[in-house]
């Protein structure tokens, strides 16, 4: 059974194994045991205070980090990870480039030119971020990547006050197998004096580095090499499935660009994310031993026993209540009368 649950400090070895399988550009899953342990411990502390922080009178999003592990219970193995950052910014701003238009004209020559530029933006107060999505290569089949991605939206729906109204996802840009980025080679390397893998790694360890070294003035896109212009706003081929899933969930590209490799930063209002908007909370009416015939759902639970757990399931939805299979109920550690939240795995075709 595949169960999504909060990451714990006991998952460090599994996280490192996943990190060693990843390629360049997955900044939030560094191949560094110390950094991974720090992230896991911070996430564990954040999960412990979820109920207090999610109170309607709580202060809301304040930089909490939530990491979710995809656990293969049959193999007792961590095979995937995804994450949510409740709020970016603060002492260390969230930086991105915004594609804007600079108008140059001459009345005497009756000429007018619109030149696309990249303008650096520093956000100190939000947004929230989807991050750290990575799935073991052996499990990239049967829609498990979608389950891992959509399950986060049930947590968002369950605890909306923990998150900023705007949610973003920085999609990995174009990087080759050797870690070379055409956009970085054209822009960042001139200001940082290092290759992309090193800058990507140091941006995690030294938060001030990005703000101290990035160029403050607009970058005129036509002045960049053609190879760099071609990848602005484009994703890595292996990231295309993740981008497609998020677009189906309501995310869109509005001209925000990642500062390192030029990949797109997509956005959606928290409450308009399909998995948040269409999710429903209800009571378990029954638990059956035999299989249930239905379309696929993602179902989650949040109770005194566990702050969050989710899995893929087939449900019987009747009279505002649900029926689960015994396997799903066991995986989520729930009984008749308990409350669950569910949403269809895939959006309706219309």
N, C-alpha and C positions, 0 to 999 in steps of 0.2 A: 504494500500500500504506500502511496506517495502522499506525504503530509507536509504542509507548510506551517512552520512554527517559528517563534522568535529564536534568533541566534543566541547561544550561551557561551560562556567562557570555555566550555568543554569542546567547542567546535573548532578550535584554533587549527588543529592538524588538518581537519577537513577543508577549512577555508584556504589554508596554504596549498593543499593539493589542487584545489580549483584554480587558485591564482597562478600556479605553475603551468596550468593547461591553457591559460588565457594568452592572447597576443597583445601587441602594443595598443595603447589607447584606452584601456579600461582603468582609468585613474583611481577609481574608488575600490579596486581590488588589487592592491600592490603586492608584489612578490617580496614581502618584507614581514617576517613573523612579528616583530615588535609593533609595527604599525597595525597589522591585522588584530593583534591581541588588544591594542588600545581601542580600536573600533568596536570590537566585540564587547569589551568591558563597558564602554560608554553606552552601547545599545542596550546591554542588560540593565544598566542603571535606569535608562529611559523607560524601558518596559515596566520596571517596578513601580514607577510613579504615574503610569497611564491613567488610572482611575482618578487620582487626585488632580492631575493636569487637565483631564477632560471634563471636569465639573463646569457647568455653564458659567459660573462666576470666576473661572480660572483665567489667567492672563493669556492663555492660548499659545500660539507657536512661539517658541523661544530657542530654537536651535537644537531640538531633540533629534536624535538619529535612531531610526528603527531598521534593523536588519532582519530579514526573514530567511530561514534555511529550508530548502527542499530536502526532506529526509525520506530516503527509501527504507521503510521500516523492515522489509523482508531481508535486505542486505545489511541493515544497520549502518547506512552510509549517507553522508551528506553529498548530494549530487547537484545542488543548485543554490543560488542566492539571489535575493533582490532586496531593494532598500527604499526607504523614504526619508528624506531630510525635511523636518517640519518647517524650517525657515533658514534661508541663506542670508548672507549679509552680516551686519553688525560690525564688529571691529575689523573683520576681514571681508571686504565687499565681494559681491559676486560680479565678476567682469564678463562682458560679452561685447562683440562688435554688432552694431546695427547698420544694415545696409540703408544708406540714405542717398539722396540725389543732390548734387551741387550744380547750380545753374550758372553758366558762363555765357555772356552775350555781348555783342557789339552792335550798337545802333548804327554806327557809321558803315559797317560792313553788312548790316542786316543779317547777322549770324547769331544763332542761339544753340548752345550745346548743353545737354544734360549729362553729367558725368556721375556714375555710381561711385560712392565712397563707403568706406568702413569707418564708422565713428565709435570710439571706445565709450562704453557705458559702465558705470559703477553703481550697482544697486546695494544700498545699505539696509533695506527693510523688506526682506522677502526676495523672491517667492519661495514656495516649497518646491522640492525636487524629487522626481523619480530617479533612482540611481542603482548602480551595482548589479544590474541584471546579467547573470551568467549561468549557463546550464552546461553540465558535463556533456561532452560530445556524444557519448553513448546513449544519452537520454533525449536527444533532439529529434524526437519523433512522436507521433500521436498527439500533437498539440500541447505537449507538456510545457513548452515555452510560453504559450498563451495562458495556461493555468497559473504559472508562476507570476506572470505579469498582472493578470486580472485580479488575482487574490489580494494584491495590495490595495485595490480600490474598495474592497470590503472593509479593510481597516480604516481607510479614509472615510468611508460612509459611517462607520461605527463611532469614530472619534473626530468629527469634523472640526471641533474647536482647537484641535492640536495643530491645525495646518492653515497656511496662508490661503486667501481666496484664489490666488493664481498658482498653478502647478506647472512646472516645466520639466523637460527631459532633454539633456544634452546628448545628442546622438553622435556616436563615434564617426569621425570623418575618414577621409581617404588616407590610408597608411599602408605601405607595402610590408612584406614579410620581414624585412630587415629593419623596420621601424622608421623608415624615411617618409616624411610628409611633404608633399609639394608646397603646401601653404606655409608650413613652418619654415622650410628652407628659403622661402621668398620673403618672409616677414620676421618671425620670432628669432631665428638664429642670429640676425644682425643686432638684436638688442640684448639677447641673453648670452650669446657667445658659447652655446652648447647645442648638442644635437637634441632631437625631439624626445627620445626615451629618457635622457637625463633631466631635461626640463620638466617633463611630465611627472617624473618621480619626485623631484625637488619641490614641485608645486604643492605636494601633500605635506612634506616635512617642514617646509619654510613658507608659511602662509603669506608673509609679507613680500616674498619674491616677485609675485605677479604684479602687484601694484607699483613696486619700485622700478621695474624695468620696462614695462609696456610703453609703447609710444603714445603720447597724449593727443597728437594731432590726427586729423582724418587721413586715411590711406586711400589714395586714388586707385581704384581697381584697374583701370587700363594701364597703369604703370607697372603692375605686377607681371611676371612672366605668364605666358599663356597656360602653362601647366598648372600654375597656382589659381588663375582665374577659373579654370575649368572645374576645380573641386570645391569652390566656395558654395556652401549650402548642400553639398553632396555627402552621402553616407558611405561607409565601408560596405562592400558587397555582403559581408556576413551580418551586417546590421540592418539590412533591408527588411527581413522578416519582422524584427522588433519594431521598426518604423511603421510597417503596414498595420501591425496590431494596434499601435497607439493612435494611428489615424482613424481606424475603425472605432476607437473609443472616444473620438472627438478632438484629439490634438491636431494642431495645425502649425504650419511654418509661416511666420510673419516677418522674416528677414533678420532674425537674430542668428548670430554665427559664433561658434566656439572660437576662443582666442588662440588656441594652440594649433589644431589641425583644420579649422575652417568648417567643421561639420555643422549641421543645422541644430538650433535650439528650438524645440517645438513647445507650444503652450496650450493650456486649456483652463477655463475656470473650474475650480474644484468641484462645484455642484453640478457642472454640465458634463463631467466625465461619464460616459455611458454606464460603466460599472458602478459608479456611485449613484447616479440618478435613477437607474432601474432596479437597484438592489432593494430587497424587502426583508424586514425582520418579522419573524413569526414563531409560533410554538410548534414543537414536534408533537404530532397527534398520535403517531404509531411508529413502530420499528418492525420491519419484516425480515424474515430469514431468506425468502426467495428474491430473485432479482427483480428490479423495477424497470419497466420499459418507459423511457422518456428521453428527451434530448439531454445534452450534457449541461450541468450547472457547476458553479463553484459555490461551495457552502462553507461558512465560517462560524465560529463560536467565540464568545468572550464572556467569561464568567469567573466566579471566585477561584475555580480550580486552575484556570489558565487564561492569561490575558488575551491570547489569540491563537487559533489553530484553524487551518482551512484545508480542503481537499476537493478534488473533482468528484462529482457524484451525479447519479440519476435520482430524481426526486419525484414523488407524487404530490402535487399541489392541489389541495381541495379545501374549499370553504375557508380560505385564509390560513390554513395550516399545512404542514408538510409531513410526509412519511419518508423515512430513511431506511436504507438497508442496514442490517446488523453490522456489516463490515464498516460502513461509514460511521455509524454511531460509535463503534468501538474506537475507530481512529481518532474521532473528535472527543471521545470520553463524555458522551452526552446520553441522556435518558429521555423517556416520554415526559413532556411538560417543560423541558428545557427550551431556551430560546436560541434560534440560529438566524443567521443572515445569509441570503442566497441571491444569486444573479445568474442569468444564462451565460454560458461560457462564450458564446458567439452572439453578436448582435443579430437581430432579425434582418432578413434580406432586404426589407423595405426601409 
